[in-house]
Amino acid sequence: MMDLLSKAIAHRLELACSITPLQYRILLRILADKTLRAKDLAQILRVSAPTASVAISKLADRKLIVRRGSADDMRSIKLEVSTHGQKPREVRRFRGLRCHI
């Protein structure tokens, strides 16, 4: 039953917002923390680093998040929601689901 529910939610997110549930969780987490390292994000969301990296790249390609080098550690990349990602470009409705992406 939960698998069916998960698939239904994923389908609605994809249709209404053109993002995956993981990408949605990433955006929410970065918004809550303001800035976050990719490594920490993967640990918090309990996904592998490569899985997080693919989702992060897709969000960055859509200009919803930006990657910034850390002043403290040149190897570390911090993630932030972009100005574009913070402004609702388009509001779509799909059976009660509103998406500001």
ABEGO torsion letter per residue (X at the ends): XAAAAAAAAAAAAAAAAGBBAAAAAAAAAAAAAGBBBAAAAAAAAGBBAAAAAAAAAAAAAAGABBBBBBAABAABBBBBBBAAAABBABBBBBGGBBBAX
